[in-house]
Each structure stands twice: as C-alpha cells, then as structure tokens.
Amino acid sequence: MAIQRTAAKGRWGYAKKPWFVKLAASLLLGLAPLQFFFALAMSGHPDRFSPAFVAEILGRLSSAQWMLIVSTMTAGAALLYVRRATLLLAVAACVGLIAYNLFATRSFAWPLALFAILLLATPFSRPYLNQGLRWWERASRYRLPGLRLRDAKDDPFEVVDISASGCCVRGPSAHALEGAAVFRIPGLDFEIPARLVRADDRDQGYRFELTPSRRRRLARHLRHLNRNPAARAKAADSAPPSRGVSNL
C-alpha cells in the first residue's frame, strides 16, 4: 500500500449514524403498512378496522403485492446498514413501487419518485458512497497521556492516539519508522505488527495487522488503560522496546 503524505488537515464525517438514515429507513419500513391503512380508511366499509375484515383484505392481496411489501420493508431494514449496495436496493424498491402505483393504483407515484431522488441526493448518499465518512464504524480511539512506544533502537515515540485498528505516533526520529514495524504494549502477551499508511512532517499513522481475536483483546486492554489512570501510568513507565522494525 502506498504511503500517503498528507498535511495535518481536519476531515469531516459522522461520529454517529445520521438521523436522516434512520428517518429514511423508518419511512420505507412503514410505507406498506401506511398504504394499507390508507386503503382501509378509504374503503368506506362499516367494519373496515375489524380483525376479520383486515384478515379478509390481506387474503385478497396478490403475490405481486406481497412481493412489493416484503421487498420494501427489507430495503428499509437494509438501509440502516449503510453501504452502497443497500442504497441501490432502497432505490430499486422505490422504483418498483413507483411502477406499481403508476400502472395499478395511480396514487403515491410522485411522492415515491421524490423520495427516490432524495435517496440519491447529497448529503444523504455521502455516507453510503464514502466509507471514510462512517466514523461510527471505526474502533474507539483513545488519547493516553504518557504512553510511549519504542522501536528496535529504543527510541521513544509518543502515542498521539491509538485504537484497536491502528495508532498515530510522534517523535524526534519518527521518519525512521517507515515501512513495517512491530510494536509491544505493556500488559499484552503478543506483539502488534503494523504497517505505515499515512505520514506528514510530524506524525505517522500505522494500521495494525491483527487477527479478529487479538484485535478484540487489544480493544479491551485499551479500554482498561483509558479507564484506569494508575494502570496507564504503570504502562507508561514500563513500555518495552519492540523486537524489530523493517523498512520495506
């Protein structure tokens, strides 16, 4: 992976899943029930809200109508899983509903078309199309004052921030840690292989290359250090050197 040399500029994103994602998913999930309730209300039948009449109407629905109901509600649930494919699935469900309403009921077509356009509009589609904006999916990042990592030459490197997926280090000789490195954190019984992915004139960012089980153990250890200042101070005083650094 090529090293990206960047200036220290802030980038915007979403720390939590945006409210408009939840709203759009709720609308898709509730669209079929709302349409069914509207059809019942407009039927004029004296017992239109009785369980027996509702069951009778549900039994009259065609297979195409059931397919639209299931696909729409599935697309609404999938919309909460913010990915490019789920956005396209939601738009496809809207297109199917628009076609059905145009040729069958001739109602709700324009609101559905507007909703489909809004799904593709900016800024709604941004977190779906750009993984870098989905900050809520990132591992929790901690600033642990005093914690330092060391390279094979025993040079200290200040940890600017660290998470279970990587760290940002700073030090007088940070330019020496290029390529691949192996870190050790006090309190863990395994080494942490890392690869340089970002660098500027002052800091370097490393991505940890760990198995899922070790990544979970590292995440628990970082939470422990973050919640216990005494443990963090002990780790800062006893940070061992890593066992090797290689320049690739």
N, C-alpha and C positions, 0 to 999 in steps of 0.2 A: 504494500500500500504506500503510495507516495506521501511524503511528508508535506503537510500544508502549512506554509509560513504565513501567519496572519497577524494583523495589528490587533491590539487589545481593544476591540470594539464590542459594545453590547449588542445582543441579538434578542429580538422579542419572540415570545412563544406563549404557550398556555400552561400555566402551572397546574391547573385543574381542567377536567373535561368541560368545554364551553357549555354555557346554558343553552345556546341555540341548537347544539347537537341533541341535548335531552328533549328540547321542545319539539324538534322535527321528528324525533323517534316517537314521542308520545302522540303526535298528530297522525303518523302512519299507523301506529298500533290501534288508535281509536277511530280511524276513519271508517272502517267497515261497520263497527257497532253503531257509530253515529248515523251512517246512511240507513242502516236497518231500522234504527229508532225513528228516523225521519219518515221512512216509508210507512211504519206502523201508525205514526201520528197523523199522516195524510190519508190513511185508508178509510177513515170515517166509520169503521166497524164499531158497534157499541161495546164489544168485549175485546177491543184491539190490544189491550195490555194484559189480558188474562194469560196464564201459563199455557192453557190448552190452545188458544189461538196463536200464540207465539210459536209453539211447537209445530202447529199445522203449517204456518208460513215457512218455517225453517225446512220442513219436509218438502216444500214445493221448490226450493232452490235447485237450480240446475248444477250439473257438475262444473260448468264453466264459472258460475258464480262462486261456488265453493273454492275453486282453484284461485280465483281472484282474491277472495277473502284471506285464504291461507297465505298466498304469496305476499300480499300487502302487509299482513301482520308479521310475517317472517322478515320482510325487508325492514320494517320498523324496528324490530329487535336487533337485527344485524347492524342497523345504522349506529347503534351505541358502540359497536366495535369499530372504531374509527380507522378505516382502511380505504384505499382507492376502490377495491372490489365491492365493498359494502355500499359506497356511494353510488356506483354504477348500478348495483342491484336495486337500490331505492328508486333511482331514476327510471329503470326499466319497469318497476312495479307501477309507477305513476303513469308511464306511457300506456301500459296495459289497461289501467283504469280509465284513462282518457279515451282510448279507443272503444272500450265497452260503453262508456257513458255517451259517446257521440252516436254510436250506432244502435244502442239499445234503449237507454232511458232518456237520452238527450238532456241530461242535467249534470251539474257539478264538473263539466268538462273544463271550463275556463279557470275556475279556482284550482283545479288539479294541474293544469298547464302552468299557471303562475307558480304553484308550489314546486313543480319540477324545475322551472327556471331558477328559482331561488336556491334549490339544492346545488346547482352548478355555479351559482354566483359567488363572487368574492365578497366578504371573507369567509363565507360558510364552508366552501370547499377547501380552503387552505390547509387546515389540519389533516384532511383526508389525503391530500396530494403531496404534502411535505412532512415527512417523518420528523424532521428537525424541530417542528413546532409542537410536537406532542410531548411536552415536558413531563406530563403526569405519568408517562410510561417509563421515565428514567429512574434509575436507582437513586435512593435518597443520598444526597451529597452533604458531607459534614466538613466543617472547619474545626480542626482540633489543634488549638494553640499549643506550641511546644513540641508537637510530634515531628520527628525528622526521620528521613530515610537516608541510608548511606550506600555508596557504590563500592566496588571492589577495592578502590584506593582509600576507602574510609573517609571520603569527603562527605560532609553533611549536606543534605538537601532539605530545605524547609518544605513541608507539605502545605500548599496553599489550600487545597480542598481534596477530598478523597471520597470515593463511593465504592460499591461492590463491583462496578464496571470499569473504574479507572481512577487516575489521580492527576493532579497538576502540581508540579514541583518547581521550586525556585532555589537557586543557589549561586555562589560566585563562579562556579565552573559548570553550570548547567549545560553548556554546549558540549560537554564531554559525554553526556548520556544520550547518545544518538543510536538509532537502530533498535536493538532489542536489549532488554535488561531483566534482571531477576531481583525482586525485592523481598525483604522479610519484614514482617510487622510483629513486634513483641506480643506474645500471647497466642500466636498461631503456630501450629506444628508443621506447616508446609510453606514452601516458597511460592512466590507470586510472579510468574513470568509476565512480562509486559512488553508492549510494542509502542514506539513513538508514533503518534498520529497527528500531533499539532505542536507548533513551536513558534515563538516570537523572540524578540531580543532579550526578554527577561524570564519567561516561563516556558515550561514544556508540559504537554499533556500526553499521558500514557493510557493505553487501553489494556486492561488486564485480560489475559487469556487463560480463563479458568473453566473447569467443569461446572455444571449447574450446582452440584452438591457443595463444592468448595466455594462457589460464589455465595451460596446461602449462608455458609459458615462465616465467611468474611463479612457479610451484611450484619449478621448477629453480633459479631465482635465489634464492628464499628459503632453499632447502636449502644453496646455496653460502654465503650470508651466515651461516647458522646454524653451518656447519662451519668457517668461516674468520673468526676474530676480527679479523684485520687488514683484511679486506675490509669487515667490519661497521663497524669504526672509521672507515674511509675514507668509507663511505656516510653515517655519522652526521655527519661533518664537512662533507659537500658536499651535503646534502639541499636540492634546489631547490624553489622555490615551485610550486604547481600553477598552471595557466593560467586557472583560473576556478572560481567557486563560484556556484551559483544557488540561491535559496530558492524552493521550489515550494510 
